[in-house]
């Protein structure tokens, strides 16, 4: 008989094959994935890690967990992703890594970022929380261009397990250490111990964590992974329809997708121009009054209390602009043409 395979191990195998990675390590969330990825990359107290402020606060928090300092870098106004030109200016002798984000499913400019990192001897970790099914130069995000890539399977993500995460890497030794660290740094897994015909006693050589994904969650993930291409195709259809119609609204800027990138459109985010007849929050209320739920755009982490520094705000003009003017419109696999038309029509009503 072959070795027993858990649902977690099967999910890891299939996910690695799907994205083209050598190894995939399932964990309890993308936040825990980021924490472990930074830890095995050698990030320590006093180090600096460059990252966008325009991201869910978990990106910065994962850096802070290790006593390191998140250094916020501005984003490109069209892609919402970290701006390589701003990265170059932010590097100091304490910079140890770049934690880039493939924001709301659109891949960051990996070639430019890796060129900078390789020249400066800095590690690159991909926060691919939103990017399952997205592509860069025809390859799926997750075959890590840098050291590691981290995914989220939160309920809002295209591929969900209710809650969960995944780390991908090409390094077998790093993969083995990640598997230990997610389970209290146990030297031998409980599956290996319980299936052994000899007594096995485990040991613990470093401080580990309880960051495991459950078999129940992994079983859901296996099914959802099988549907991922279909889910992405539907979201892209809805996004293209939005962009076609909303490009006719003079005071809205639809999302931009470079030719060499393919977004999964985990979210569809537009921004209001300076001459809009309504501000972002008023637009959200206008939509809510018509039974349409929307969300503010991506948060600016540097504006939150743990990271607030008034001096930083002036170095992040694009981040601040997007944080004040962007709105995420509803998009989901089962969205009907009628539902989407209701959103579009409700937006067109503004200013009439």
C-alpha positions in Angstrom: 0.0 0.0 0.0 1.1 3.6 -0.6 1.5 6.1 2.1 -1.8 7.6 3.3 -2.6 11.0 1.8 -4.7 13.5 3.8 -7.1 15.9 2.1 -4.6 18.6 3.0 -1.7 16.8 1.2 -4.0 16.2 -1.9 -5.0 19.9 -2.0 -1.3 20.9 -1.7 -0.4 18.5 -4.6 -3.2 19.8 -6.9 -2.6 23.4 -6.1 1.1 23.1 -6.8 0.4 21.4 -10.1 -2.2 24.1 -11.0 0.1 27.1 -10.5 3.3 25.3 -11.6 5.1 25.3 -8.3 7.5 22.7 -6.9 5.9 22.8 -3.5 2.7 24.0 -1.9 2.2 24.2 1.9 -1.3 24.7 3.2 -1.8 26.9 6.3 -4.7 28.5 8.2 -4.8 31.9 6.4 -2.8 34.1 4.2 -1.8 36.2 7.2 -0.1 33.1 8.7 1.3 32.3 5.3 3.0 35.8 5.1 4.3 35.5 8.7 5.9 32.1 8.0 7.2 33.2 4.6 9.0 36.2 6.1 10.3 34.1 9.0 11.9 31.5 6.8 13.3 34.3 4.7 15.3 35.4 7.7 13.4 38.6 8.5 14.3 39.7 12.0 13.8 42.6 14.5 15.2 45.8 13.2 15.0 44.8 9.5 13.0 46.8 7.0 10.6 45.3 4.5 9.2 47.3 1.6 5.5 46.9 0.9 2.6 49.0 -0.4 0.4 50.8 2.2 -2.4 50.3 -0.3 -3.2 46.8 0.9 -5.2 45.1 3.7 -3.4 45.7 6.9 -2.4 42.0 7.3 0.4 42.7 4.8 2.1 45.2 7.2 1.1 43.2 10.3 2.9 40.1 9.1 6.1 42.2 9.0 5.5 43.7 12.4 5.0 40.2 13.9 8.7 39.6 13.5 9.7 43.0 15.0 10.7 44.3 11.5 9.5 47.6 10.1 7.1 47.9 7.2 8.4 50.7 4.9 5.5 51.9 2.8 6.0 52.5 -0.9 3.6 54.3 -3.2 1.6 52.6 -6.0 1.1 53.0 -9.7 -2.2 55.0 -10.2 -3.3 52.8 -13.0 -2.5 49.3 -11.7 -2.9 49.9 -8.0 0.3 47.9 -7.5 3.6 48.9 -5.9 5.6 51.3 -8.2 9.1 49.9 -9.0 10.5 53.4 -9.3 9.4 54.2 -5.8 10.9 50.9 -4.5 14.4 52.0 -5.7 14.2 55.2 -3.8 13.0 53.5 -0.5 15.9 51.0 -0.2 18.3 51.5 2.7 21.0 49.4 4.2 18.4 47.8 6.5 16.1 46.7 3.6 16.0 42.9 3.6 13.0 42.1 1.5 10.2 43.4 -0.8 6.7 42.2 0.1 4.9 43.0 -3.1 1.1 42.6 -3.5 -0.8 41.4 -6.6 -3.6 43.8 -5.7 -7.2 42.7 -6.2 -6.0 40.0 -8.6 -3.8 42.1 -11.0 -0.2 40.9 -11.0 2.5 43.4 -10.0 5.4 44.3 -12.3 7.5 41.3 -11.4 10.2 41.7 -14.0 11.0 45.3 -12.9 10.8 44.4 -9.2 13.0 41.3 -9.5 15.6 43.3 -11.4 15.8 45.8 -8.6 15.9 43.1 -5.9 18.6 41.0 -7.7 20.8 44.1 -8.2 20.4 45.1 -4.5 20.6 41.6 -3.0 17.0 41.8 -1.6 14.5 39.0 -1.2 11.1 39.1 -2.9 8.0 37.6 -1.4 4.6 37.7 -3.2 1.5 38.5 -1.3 -0.8 36.7 -3.8 -3.8 36.7 -1.4 -6.1 37.8 -4.2 -4.4 36.3 -7.2 -5.4 32.6 -7.5 -6.0 32.1 -11.2 -4.3 35.3 -12.3 -1.5 35.2 -14.9 1.8 37.0 -15.6 3.3 36.6 -19.1 1.1 33.6 -19.6 2.1 31.8 -16.4 -0.1 31.5 -13.4 0.8 33.5 -10.3 2.1 31.0 -7.7 5.1 29.5 -9.5 7.2 31.9 -7.3 9.2 34.5 -9.2 10.7 35.5 -5.9 11.4 33.3 -2.9 7.8 32.5 -1.9 4.2 33.3 -2.9 1.3 33.4 -0.4 -2.4 32.9 -1.1 -5.7 33.5 0.7 -8.7 31.3 0.7 -10.9 33.7 2.7 -14.6 33.7 1.9 -14.2 36.8 -0.4 -11.6 35.2 -2.5 -12.2 33.5 -5.9 -11.0 30.2 -4.5 -12.2 29.8 -1.0 -12.1 27.1 1.7 -14.1 29.2 4.2 -10.7 30.3 5.6 -7.2 29.2 4.8 -4.0 29.9 2.9 -1.2 28.4 0.9 2.5 29.1 0.4 4.4 28.0 -2.7 8.1 27.7 -3.2 10.7 26.0 -5.4 13.0 25.2 -2.4 12.5 21.8 -0.9 14.3 22.6 2.3 12.2 25.7 2.8 9.1 23.7 2.2 10.1 21.1 4.8 10.7 23.8 7.4 7.4 25.5 6.6 5.6 22.2 7.1 7.2 21.9 10.5 6.7 25.5 11.6 2.9 25.3 10.8 2.6 22.4 13.3 4.5 23.7 16.3 7.9 22.9 14.7 7.2 19.2 15.3 10.0 17.1 13.8 7.6 14.3 12.7 4.1 14.9 11.6 1.2 13.3 13.5 0.2 11.5 10.3 3.6 9.9 10.1 3.6 9.0 13.8 0.1 7.5 13.7 0.7 5.5 10.6 4.1 4.1 11.7 4.5 0.4 12.8 7.2 1.5 15.2 7.2 3.9 18.1 8.2 7.4 17.0 8.9 10.2 19.4 8.9 13.7 17.9 11.1 16.6 19.0 10.8 20.4 18.7 13.9 22.3 17.6 12.5 25.8 17.4 9.4 27.8 18.3 6.6 26.9 15.9 2.9 27.8 15.4 -0.5 26.2 15.1 -1.1 27.4 11.6 -2.6 24.2 10.1 -5.3 23.9 7.5 -7.9 21.2 8.3 -8.8 18.3 6.1 -12.4 19.6 6.0 -11.2 22.9 4.6 -8.9 21.2 2.2 -11.7 19.0 0.8 -13.6 22.1 0.0 -10.5 23.6 -1.6 -10.0 20.6 -3.9 -13.5 21.0 -5.3 -13.2 24.8 -5.7 -9.8 24.4 -7.4 -11.5 22.3 -10.0 -13.9 25.2 -10.7 -11.3 27.9 -10.6 -10.9 28.4 -14.3 -14.7 28.6 -14.8 -15.0 31.1 -11.9 -12.2 33.3 -13.3 -13.7 33.2 -16.8 -17.1 34.4 -15.5 -15.5 37.2 -13.4 -13.5 38.4 -16.4 -16.6 38.5 -18.5 -18.4 40.6 -15.9 -15.4 42.9 -15.5 -15.1 43.5 -19.2 -18.8 44.4 -19.4 -18.4 46.8 -16.5 -15.4 48.4 -18.1 -17.2 48.8 -21.5 -20.2 50.5 -20.0 -18.5 52.5 -17.2 -15.9 53.9 -19.6 -18.8 56.0 -20.9 -19.2 57.7 -17.5 -16.8 60.6 -17.7 -16.1 60.9 -13.9 -15.2 57.2 -13.4 -11.9 55.5 -14.2 -12.3 51.7 -14.8 -9.4 49.4 -13.9 -6.4 49.0 -16.2 -5.0 45.6 -17.3 -1.6 45.6 -19.1 -1.3 43.3 -22.1 1.1 40.9 -20.4 -1.1 40.4 -17.3 -4.4 38.7 -16.8 -6.4 39.5 -13.6 -8.8 37.1 -12.0 -10.9 40.2 -11.0 -11.2 39.1 -7.5 -12.6 42.6 -7.0 -13.6 45.3 -9.5 -12.4 48.7 -8.4 -13.0 52.0 -10.0 -12.0 55.5 -8.9 -13.8 58.8 -9.1 -12.1 61.7 -10.8 -11.7 65.2 -9.3 -14.6 66.6 -11.2 -17.1 63.9 -10.2 -20.5 65.3 -9.2 -20.5 63.1 -6.1 -17.9 61.9 -3.6 -17.0 58.2 -3.0 -19.0 57.8 0.2 -22.0 59.6 -1.3 -21.9 57.2 -4.3 -21.8 54.2 -1.9 -24.9 55.5 -0.2 -26.6 56.2 -3.5 -26.0 52.6 -4.5 -27.1 51.3 -1.1 -30.3 53.2 -1.3 -31.0 51.1 -4.5 -30.2 47.8 -2.8 -26.6 47.6 -4.1 -23.8 46.8 -1.6 -20.4 48.3 -2.4 -17.2 48.7 -0.5 -14.6 51.5 -0.1 -11.5 50.8 -2.2 -8.4 49.2 -0.8 -7.4 50.7 2.5 -4.3 52.7 3.2 -2.5 50.9 6.0 -0.3 53.9 6.9 -3.4 55.8 8.0 -4.3 53.3 10.7 -3.1 53.8 14.3 -0.4 51.1 14.5 1.4 52.7 11.5 0.3 56.3 11.4 3.0 58.8 10.7 1.9 62.2 9.3 5.3 62.6 7.6 4.6 59.4 5.5 1.4 60.6 4.0 3.0 63.1 1.7 5.3 60.5 0.2 2.3 58.3 -0.9 0.1 60.6 -3.0 -1.3 57.9 -5.2 -2.1 55.7 -2.3 -3.9 58.5 -0.5 -5.8 59.5 -3.6 -7.0 55.9 -4.2 -7.9 55.4 -0.6 -10.2 58.5 -0.8 -11.7 58.0 -4.2 -11.9 54.3 -5.1 -14.9 52.1 -4.8 -15.3 48.3 -5.2 -18.4 47.3 -7.2 -20.2 44.0 -6.7 -18.9 41.1 -8.9 -19.5 37.5 -8.2 -19.8 34.2 -10.1 -23.6 34.0 -9.9 -24.2 37.7 -10.8 -26.9 37.9 -13.5 -26.9 40.3 -16.4 -29.9 42.0 -14.8 -28.1 42.5 -11.5 -25.1 44.0 -13.2 -27.3 46.3 -15.4 -29.0 47.6 -12.2 -25.5 48.6 -10.9 -24.6 50.3 -14.2 -27.9 52.1 -14.5 -27.7 53.3 -10.9 -24.3 54.8 -11.5 -25.5 56.5 -14.7 -28.3 58.2 -12.7 -25.7 60.3 -10.8 -25.4 63.9 -12.1 -28.5 63.7 -14.3 
